[in-house]
C-alpha cells in the first residue's frame, strides 16, 4: 500500500502525477472534482477497483457541506412519514455498516427520545413507525450494532432527560442512531484512498474542463492555489462531486446540460454539556424542519434550520434570526431555557438540494431515491443530492455510471474496505492504558483520542515519543493534545491554521473565542513542521483572526444579506484562502 500520510509533500507529488497525466501512458482513469464526503467516497471507490484516480479540492478537505452537517449517521426517521421505505432501508444499512465494519472508531451509537404529547394514539402511531425503522435495518438477531427501540413512561423519560419540561411530553419512545465527526470522516476517506494509490491535492481549483477531438471532456486545467501555477490533467472520466457548486462546475464544460442544485442553509448552535441535564438526545418536529438536541463530545449540538441561501456559497454564516429560531424551538421543551449567553459556538452549512429532473441537453442520467447521477456532456459525470450517511452508495453509483460497461467486471468493493483507524482498533484500545499512564492522559482524553484516530493512535504516540512535549494538552484548549496539531499537519494534510481549527479540530465552535487564545501555540507547532517564517506565521494568525471576528460580527445581524455585508467588511481574507469557480 502507498503512504497513508497527507502532507504538503504528498500534495506536491499528487500535482506532479496530475501534470504527468497528459502523456498517453500516464493518463488517469478517473479525476474527481470535489473533496467533500461524496468526492472522497468516489476516490476510494474508484481506486479500490484498480482505476488510476486523483481527487482535487479548491479549499481544504470537507470545507463545504461535509464539515457543517448535523453530524448524524442515521436512516432518516422523517422519510418514513413520506413512505420512502427503500431510502430508509438503504441509509440504515449504510449506518450499520459504518458502525460495524467501515469506521467503528469514528461512528458511535447515540440514543434519542421521541417525546409524546398524547397518551394513546400517538404512542401507538409513533411506536409503530419506530418499530418499522428498526425492522428496516434488517440485521439478523444477535448481529445488530444498535439496540431496539423501547417505550418509556414519563418517569423513565425524566430519568434519562431531567431537563425536559414536565409538561412537554407524557412519555417517549427511545430509539438509536449514530453520530460522526463529519470532517474527520472525509479526511479519513481521503487518506484511505491515498493508501491504495489515489493522488489527492487540496487547494487545487479547476479553472476549466478540457475536451478532446470528439468533444468529450478529457481532463481539466487546474490552478495550484498555493503558488498560482496552472497545470493540465488528463482523465478518461471526470466526475463532478462539488455539492452546492455543482452548476458552477458543470458550466466549465461549456454545456447546457446537467443537474439543478439549490442551496439551503442549516444552522447549529453548541452549548456546554453541563448546561442541559440529560444522557440521551431529542428529536422534535418543527413547522420547518426537524430539530435535534444531540449529546456530542463535551457539548450539546442543537439544530437545524432550513432556509434558502442566495449569498456567497463559500462562507455561510449564522444570523441572529437563525440563532433565535433554534433557541425558541429548543426552549419550548426545556425546563431551563437557554439564552445566547449559553452558546459557545455556531456553524452554518449549505445543503445541496437537488431539483427534479435534469437540464435540457443532458445525454443520460440515473435517478435514485435521493441522489442523481447524470452526464451533461460525454466524459463528464455529475452527482448531486444524497446525504452523509449514504455517501458510499452515491460513490458506487457515480463510478458505475462513469466507467459504463466496465463496471460489471470492476464492481465496487468499498462495503468491505475498513477506513484507516478501524483495523486493529480493539488491540489499540488495550494498548492505550500504558500510554495513558506514561503521558498522564485522563480516561476522557484516551476516549477522545480513540474516537478521533482509532488504531492510528499509535501514530500519535510515535510523535509523542519523538517529541515528548507534544504529549501535553494545548494550554488554552486542553481538550486537545499538542500532538494532534502536529498530526493534522504531518498526517492529515492541513496547510493553514484555518484547516486545523475548523476541520482537524473543532476549536472554531468549541470555545467561546473560537480558539484565538490557543492560536499562537498552534501556529508555533504547525509553522515548525510547514517551515513558516515569522511573516508567514503572522499572516496565518491574522487571517484566522479576521475570519473568527467576521463570523462573530455576522451572528448579530438580523438576516443573511446583512450578515454577508458585515462578514465581507470585517473579513479581509488573505490571498492564501481560495475561492470556488464562478
Beta strands, then each sheet from edge to edge (+ up, - down):
strand 1: 28-33
strand 2: 53-56
strand 3: 72-73
strand 4: 107-116
strand 5: 150-153
strand 6: 171-180
strand 7: 199-201
strand 8: 204-211
strand 9: 217-224
strand 10: 230-240
strand 11: 261-272
strand 12: 281-285
strand 13: 290-296
strand 14: 299-303
strand 15: 307-308
strand 16: 343-354
strand 17: 364-367
strand 18: 371-377
strand 19: 380-385
strand 20: 473-474
strand 21: 477-481
sheet 1: 7+ 2+ 1+ 10+ 9- 8+
sheet 2: 7+ 2+ 1+ 10+ 19+ 18- 17+
sheet 3: 3+ 6- 4+ 12+ 13- 14+ 11- 15+
sheet 4: 3+ 6- 5+
sheet 5: 3+ 6- 4+ 12+ 13- 14+ 11- 16+
sheet 6: 20+ 21-
end
